Structure formats: C-alpha cells, structure tokens
C-alpha cells in the first residue's frame, strides 16, 4: 500500500481522500522516523515504499535477512501504535494484511 501511494503520486491524479490518507501516512512516518536508527528505517522504507527485494536490502545494509525483517517490523509496529493514538484503527490506511507482505 505504501508503494501504491508513492506510485500514485507519479502516475495518476489521486482523489482528495487518497491525498489526505497519503498526507497522514507521511505525517506519521515523520513522527516515528527519529525513533529508529537510519538502517532500521531504511529496511522499512526500502521494502514498503521502494518495493525492493528483502535479500538485497539486508545485503546492502550488512544485515542478515531475519535482522532486516525484524527491523522493518519494529517500524511497522511503531507506525501502528502512533496511528492508533491519532486516528484509531477504524481508519487504518491499509488493507487488513498490510503493511505485512511476508
């Protein structure tokens, strides 16, 4: 879903609702980014936004794949916590299984 929001900004004019959702997603990401080391946040960003292969991400960052997966899952968990605090989970911006593609 994050990759879709990112791609939509380049290809199709998003609806006002999609623009609002993307804005809130980026706002939450800005809030939580400082909670993590750069490499941890990169694991998340490169996987969900840039849609990169997890093995490549792990190798580039000098991590084992399991370590990279755990890192991005910490970011997802924190995102979910902050989102719930701000909006509640009834307005979760992703399909039920996202973000979680493993």
C-alpha positions in Angstrom: 0.0 0.0 0.0 2.8 2.5 0.8 4.3 1.7 -2.6 0.9 2.3 -4.2 0.6 5.6 -2.5 4.1 6.5 -3.7 3.4 5.3 -7.3 0.1 7.1 -7.5 1.9 10.4 -6.9 3.9 9.8 -10.1 1.2 8.4 -12.4 -2.4 9.2 -11.6 -4.0 12.2 -10.0 -5.1 10.9 -6.6 -8.5 11.5 -5.2 -8.8 14.0 -2.4 -9.3 11.1 0.0 -6.2 9.4 -1.2 -4.2 12.6 -0.9 -5.4 13.1 2.6 -4.6 9.5 3.5 -1.1 9.8 2.0 -0.5 13.0 3.8 -1.4 11.4 7.2 0.7 8.4 6.4 3.7 10.6 5.7 3.0 12.7 8.8 3.1 9.5 11.0 6.2 8.4 9.3 7.8 11.8 10.0 6.8 11.4 13.7 8.3 8.0 14.1 11.4 8.3 12.0 13.5 9.7 14.8 12.6 6.7 17.0 14.9 4.5 14.9 18.4 4.1 13.6 18.7 5.1 10.0 19.4 1.5 8.9 16.2 0.3 10.7 14.1 2.9 9.0 15.7 2.1 5.6 14.7 -1.5 6.0 11.1 -0.4 6.3 11.2 2.3 3.6 13.1 0.3 1.0 10.8 -2.7 1.4 7.4 -1.0 1.7 7.9 2.2 -0.3 10.6 1.4 -2.8 9.4 -2.2 -3.2 13.0 -3.6 -3.0 13.8 -7.3 -2.5 14.4 -8.1 1.2 17.6 -10.0 0.5 19.1 -7.0 -1.4 18.1 -4.6 1.4 19.7 -6.9 4.0 22.9 -7.3 2.0 23.2 -3.6 1.3 22.8 -2.8 5.0 25.1 -5.6 6.1 22.4 -7.5 7.9 21.1 -11.0 7.9 17.6 -11.2 6.3 16.0 -12.1 9.6 17.5 -9.0 11.2 16.3 -6.8 8.4 12.8 -8.3 8.7 12.8 -7.7 12.4 13.9 -4.1 11.9 11.2 -3.2 9.4 8.6 -4.9 11.6 9.6 -2.7 14.6 8.9 0.3 12.4 5.5 -1.2 11.3 4.6 -1.8 15.0 5.5 1.8 16.0 3.6 3.1 13.0 0.6 1.1 14.1 0.9 2.4 17.7 1.1 6.1 16.6 -1.6 5.7 14.0 -4.0 4.2 16.6 -3.2 7.0 19.1 -4.0 9.6 16.5 -6.8 8.1 14.5 -7.8 4.8 16.0 -7.6 1.6 14.0 -11.0 2.0 12.4 -9.4 4.3 9.9 -6.3 2.1 9.2 -4.9 3.3 5.9 -4.0 -0.1 4.6 -5.8 -3.3 3.6 -6.1 -5.7 6.6 -2.9 -7.6 5.8 -0.8 -4.5 5.0 1.8 -3.5 5.7 3.0 -7.1 6.1 3.9 -8.8 2.9 5.9 -11.7 4.3 
